């Protein structure tokens, strides 16, 4: 019989459906047993529960029955189950079905067992004579599964020179043991000075807590802990360290590198199904998210059976740990830092490519942000300052920001003019400061209102003369309305560049076919003329522009 996939937590049955007790038209033990196993395949715990003996349903509540199945499935990271009935045996008022079961798990592969489902005849009906062994044969007598995980350290992200862009760090949790505090005023004052929290806030965090417990107050970096090392050696203050993530140089390349955080609650089931324990730190954005599988490696795990008192009863399966693999980028950390410093808090983007290889050496979006705020101890106001900034610092303007190309598109126009336009670099033009190609009533101005005078096509590019390109655009339209658009597509506009690891906007490379599909209108000569200076419907990303110019450079 086919296998299936379903949520092993049984979340689809949070409350029991009306009890489905056997009826006179379902009288054979085979029918009852198969109905139970069919419900087991699809994790229909309510249907299964309704087939239990009345005595068992009185003894065991539905929620406990559903949890008896959901808990071992979740513990073993089971994704789906295959049930294959094999033989039916009847002995007067008892019967049993031998069946084969396969649990398909995320961590341990397939777990196989031969099992037995017991039935009993009572009150003129056949019922399931259930026990936990019906879930898995070794689960009798209060035994349970246990999984011990070994989680590998997260691998680093490097620049082209092997310099760290995302590396390990030590996070220190500052806390108190209330019963050990001898001078509360001094302890709370020191903690306030180190953490920036108010004394009242600090006191509220341990007030009413067990006096002999360690009560965490907040996290600080190892650097802060060392800076205040002497001050923090006070009775009642306790420091505990753990491994974290650090992004050097105040988060250089934050839009590219991204950040990590604990597994989001809404994604918990997804990560469990991928073999995670569920409390790890995972990539949320940028290369941290794109390279999650490589960076995280694979958890090692050992599945054992334990007695009710926790006594080890034997190993059932094991998966060795796999260390994470570092991600090496083409970024140059120093160049990236300089680009970010040059851009500052202004809105914009800087993209630097190696024209010989196409490698991205710097990719900066402004205003930027320090991605350490997502991994180091951070107060809510600091996070909110980034998350709700009207300037949208989290937006990667270099890859998803769409803008009119403007005069940089004139490079495309001159390429088309030299091709299908039939012009040469010395083709003559005259710029009086305006262009009347569509009549005096539709005059279009050059940016230099006094005009450039007589000049060649090549001089029109170096002087960025609008009149030269209005004229070239009109001539191109007369040759082929799609000629300029076709060259734009050839330069990579209107499509993602294929940059690995980051989301990209395709942008818009307008043309006759695009306009008809979008607006159900024909493409006009005015559209081509507007496009010739990078205006109109055209929308590009800074990365696309950099790639187009790199194509010219190489």
Buried (B, 14 or more C-beta within 10 A) or exposed (E): EEEEEBBBBBEEBEEBEEBBBBEEEBBEBBEBBBBBBBBBBBBBBBBBBBBBBEEBBEEBEBBEBBBBBBBBBBBBBBBBBBBEBEEBEBEEEBBBBBBEBBBBBBBBEEBEBEBEBBBBBEEEBBBBBBBBBBBBEBBEEEBBBBBEBEBBEBBBBBBBEEBBBBBEBBBBBBBBBBEBBEEBEBBBBBBBEBBEBEBEBBBEBBEEEEEEEBBBBBBBBBEBBEEBEEBBEBEBBBBEEEEBBBBBBEBBBBBBBBBBBEBEEEBBBEBBBBBBBBEBBBBBBBBBBBBBEEBBBBBBBBBBBBEEEEEEBEEBBEBEEEEBBBBBBBBBBBBBBBBBEEBEEEBBBBBBBBBEEBBBBBBBBBBBBBBBBBBBBBEEEEEEBBBEEEEBBBBBBBBBBBBBBBBBBBBBBBBBBBBBBEBEEEBEBEBEBBBEBBEEEEEBEBEBEEBBBEBBBBBBBEBBBBBBBBBBBBBBBEBBBBBBBBBBBBBBBBEBBEBEBBEBBBBBBBBBEBBEEEEEEEBEBBBBBBBBBBBBBBBBBBBBBBBBBBBEEE
